[in-house]
Amino acid sequence: MIICADCGATNGDDDQFCGTCGEFLRWDAGAGTPPTRPADAGERPRTGSADERPPAVATRAPVDPVAATGEAAPDVPPRRPGDGRDPADPAGEDAQPAPRQPGSPDRRGQLPDDPAPVGPVDSPSRSAEPRPVCPACGRDNAPGRRFCRSCGAQLATPGEPAPQRAWWQRWWERLRRRAPRRRSLREERRAVRAARRTLLIVLAVCLLAVLAVVGPPLARRAVEAVRDRTQDPVPLVPASVTASSAAPGAGAARLVDGANNRYWAPNGNAVDAWVEGRFEEPVRLLTVVITPGVSPRRQAFLAAGRPRGLTVVTVDADGKQKKSDIELRDEPGEQHFDVAASNVVRIRLVVRSTYGPGLIPSVAIGEAEFFGRR
């Protein structure tokens, strides 16, 4: 038996955990004696007082029959080995027993001078009790134990249902108990094919998920690109035109009147001046055509300021803006720029820089034309 060093409860020799407190029973503990902690390295053993030391074990000295009774022992004829005695004991019945250590059993395994060993005896009522089964490892335990003797898990008390383990605990227990076996070559190939099929299925599902997220925008772009290359662009005329400012005789409406000898010019500083056109319905914008200057004739063209850098700002039906910067050449005539945008409801031209600073007007745009699809 093993005695628990924490609570002093008695446990069986093959128990690994205490049935009362659940503590681990050390293997270095002897049978029937609690385990002792070895002294730390460099620490001297403690010498307690006389009260703290364990009592010495009393040994029984051999009794002299003459001194005890005062009478002489009767003469007994000597017996030769084997005269009606035990064959296994050639010394005879009168032979003196070999000296033994106090508390050690004799050759029959008994302690003749000590009381009979007392162990856990199961009474009829206790033996009839059901043996609790550990919910963790499935081992049977003696009635009355609170902790499993194999794994130390807490056992259910009588009258209470056994604790339910989580699904992953049951799965891990079955996986741990499953004995590994060597698979054949056919099974190995079958497992490889199954893993390959599973991988292909997972990749296909991931591809479908990606296409479900980014597929519609890509599909719309592809359709728009095909239509842009297969359909001829048409003129997109704004329904109304407004500007940040306008010089006398150079209103914003002249920007889209179709005549290149009339122009729009801001009143004052040219930088950051803008002109904006609005469409009746959303359109697909593809190209912007700008005719700079006050006239297509070069002499009149060089006499006024011309736009050099413009920022094209498009606004779609959802209010989302898109900006594109374009650079113009300092020469009269039409200049074409590719500006692609969908669902455009407004378009604004913002002046960033000009040619011919100090001239009047500071900047002039003869015509602005837009092409695309409705």
N, C-alpha and C positions, 0 to 999 in steps of 0.2 A: 504494500500500500504506500501511497505517496500523500504526505501531509502538506497542504497548501501553506506557503510561507506568509500569505497575507491574512487569511481568515482562520487558518488552523483546521479546516475541514479535511476529512479523510476521503481520499479518492483511490480508485483502482490503479493497479500497476500499469495498465495500458492506456490510462486517460492522459490526454495532452492538455486539457483545460480543466480548471476547477469547476465542479458542479454547483457551488454556492455563490462564488464571486466572479467566475469567468476568467480568472487570471491564468496565464500560461504557466504550466508546471515545468520547472527546469529539469533537464535530463541529468544534471549532475547531483540532484538530490537523492539520497539513499532511501531505501524502503523504510517507511515508518518514521523518518526523521526529516525535519524541514531543511531546505537547502540553505546553505550559508554563503554569504557574499565573500569572495576572496579579497584579501587586503590589497589596497592600491599599491602600485609600485612606489617604493621609497617611503611607505608608511609603516611605522613600527606597530607590532601587535599591542593591543591595549591589555593592561593588567588591572583587572578590577579588584575591588576589596573582597574581603572574605565573604561578605553578604551577597555580593554579586556573582561569585563563582558558583558553578553548578556543584551540587553535593556529590561527594565521592560515592562510588558504588560499593556497597558493603559486600565483602566476600565471606563465604562461609568456610571456616577453617575445619580441617578434619578433626573429628571427636575421638578421643582415646577411650575405648570402652572400660579400661581398667581404672582410669582416673575418674570417669563418670560414675561407675557403679561401686567401685572399691573392691570388686571381686576379680579373681584371675580368670582369664578366658579359658574355656575348656580346650583340652588337647584335641586337635583334629588331625587324623592321619593324613599325610600328604597324598595328594591324588596326582596320578600321572595324566599327561595330556591325552584327551580322548576318552576318559572313563565316564561314559554316560553323560557327557556334556555336549554342548553345541559344537558340531564339527567346525563351524566357522570361527569359534572362539577357542583356539588351542590353549590359551592361558587358563581356562577354567573359570568357574563362577566366582572363585575366591580371589581372582586376580584383581589387583587394585586398578581402578579406572585411570586412564591417562589424564593428566591435568589439562584443564580447559580454561579459557578466558571467562571471566564473569559475564553472564548474560548470553553466552553462545550456546547453541543447541548441541545435544549429545549426538551420538552416532545414529540414534533412531529419529532424529529431527525434532525432539521434544526438549523442553526445558523442565527437568524433573523438579527442581527446587523453586521454579517460578510459577506463577499462576498460568492457567491455560490461556492461549492467545484469544483475544476477543476481536472479532471482525464483524463487519456488517452482515447481519443475518436477516434475511428477508422473512418477515412474518407472513402468515397465510393471507392476511388482509392486504399487505403491501405487495406481495407477489401477484395478487389478483388484479392490481391496478394496471391500466394500460401503459405500455412503454411509449414514452413520447418520441416522436420521430423528428429529427432536425429538419427545419424547412430549408436550410441552406445546402447541406450535403447529403441528406437523406439517411443518416446513420441512426440506429436505434440507441436509446439511452435508458438508463435505469430509472425506475419511478422515483419521483421526488427531485430529480435534477432540474436546475434552472438554466444551465448552460450546457451546450453540446460538449461531449468529451473528446470529439475529434477536431472540430473547427472553432469551438468557442462561441458559436452563435447563440442568441437567447432563445430559449424554448418557450412554447406557449404554456401558460399556467392552466391547471385544470378548470374547466368551465369557460375558458376563453378560446375563441377561434384562432387557428394558427395564422401568423402574419403572412400576408400575401406579398410575394416577391414581384418585382417589376419584370416586364417582358424581356428586357435585355439581360436580367440576371438569370432567368430560366434558359434563355437562348445560350448564354455563355456556359452555363452548367452542362447543357446537352453537348455543346461543342467540345468542352473539356473532357467529358466522359467518352466521347467517340474515339474509338481506337483507330489510329492511322493505319492504312493499308496501302500497299503498293499497287498502283493501277497498271493495267496492261497497256501495250502500245496502241491498241485500238481505242481504248478509253482515253488515252492521252490525245490522240488525233481528234476524237470526238469533242473533247473539251476545248481543244484549240479552235476547231471550227465553230463551236458555240460561242467562244469568246470573240471570234472575228465577226460573227453575225451580230452579236450584241454591240460591238463597237460601231459597225456600220449603221445600225439602227439609231444609236445615240447621235452619230454625226448627222444623219438625215434629219432627226428631230431638231438638232441645233440649227441646221441650215434652214429648215422651215421657219423656225422662230426668228432667225435673222431676217429672212425675206419678208415675214409678216410685219416686222418693224420698219425696215428700210425699203421694202419692195415697192409699196405704193408711190413714194416720192420718186424713186428711180424710174418706175414705169411711166409716171407723168412726164418726167424730163425726156425720156426716150420718145414718147409720142409727140411732145412739143418739138423736139429736134427733127423728127421726120416731117412733120407738117411745115416747119420753117423752111426745109429744103425742097419740099415738093409743091408748095403753094406760093404763088406770086404775092409779094406784099402790096398792100393798097394804101393810099394816103389816109392819114388819121388827122382830121381837122378838129381842133378844140372847139367846144361850144362857146367858151368865154375865155378871155385873156385879161390878166391883171398884172400890175407891176409895182415895185416898191416906190417908184417915182417916174415922172415923164417930163421931158423938156417940152416947151411950147412947140406945137406942130409935130411932135414925135411921140404920139400916144402908143400904148401897148397893143392896140388893135391892129396897127400897121405891121406888126410882126408876122401876121398870118393872112395878109390880104392878097397875097399872090404877086405883088409888084416889088421888084428888087431895087427900084429907085426911090422907094419910101422906106423909112427905117424907124426903129424904136431907139430912143436915147434917154438915159436917166437925167434928172435935173440935179446937178451937183456932182459929188464924188462918184466915180465909176466903180471903185472896188466895193464889193459886197452888195452892189445893186442887183436886183433880180426881176425876172419876168416869168409868169406862171400861166399855164393853160390847163383847162379842165375839160374832160370828156364826158359825154352824156352817159356812157356805159363803159364798163371795164374793157380794155383792149390789150392785145399782145403787141408790145413795142419791140421793133427790131432795129431800125435805123433812124438816126437823127441827121438832118441836113441843115447846115448853117451857112448863110451868105453874109459875111462881115462887111462893115463899112457903110457909107452913105450912098454909094453908087458903084456900079460895076466898072465905070471908067476909071482908069488908074489915077489920073490927075485929081479928080474929085475924091477918090478913095484915100489918097495920101493926105488930103487936107483936113481930115477929121480923125479922131481916135478910133482904133479898131480893137476888138477883143483878142486877147492872146490865150488866156486860160479860162475855161468855163467848167463849172461843176453841174452835172445833170443829176437832179434829184427826182426820183419817181416814187409815187405813193400808191400802194395797191388798195383794193377795197377793204382790207382788214386794217388799214392804217400803218402798214409796215413800209418803212422807207428803204430805198436803195440808192447809193451815191456812186457816180462814175465821173472821173476827171478826164477831160479832153483838152488837147492842145491844138490851136489853129495856126495855120501858116499866114504870114503877112502878105497876102495877095488877094486880089478880088476874085469873085466867083464862088461857086458852090463847093463845100467841103463836107464829105460824108464820114459818119462815125457809126460804128456798130454798138448799139446800146440795147441789150436784150432784157426785157422785164415782162412779167405776166400780170394780168388783172390790174393794169394801170388805170387810175382814175384822175391823177394829176401829174403834171411834169413841170419842173421849175429849172430855169437856167440862171445860175449865180455867177457873176463876173469875179474872177480871182485876180486877173492881171490884164494889162492893155498894152497895145503898141501906140507910140506917139503921145507920150504924156505932155500935158499942158495945152493940148489942142481943144478946140470947141467944135462940136460936143466932145466930152471926154471919152466916150465910147458910143458906137452905133452898130446895131445889128439890122441889116436890111431885111432878112427873111429867115424864119425857122420853120422847117418842114419835118413831119414825123411820118414814118411808114411802118406798117406791121399788119396784123390780122385782127379782125373783130371777133 
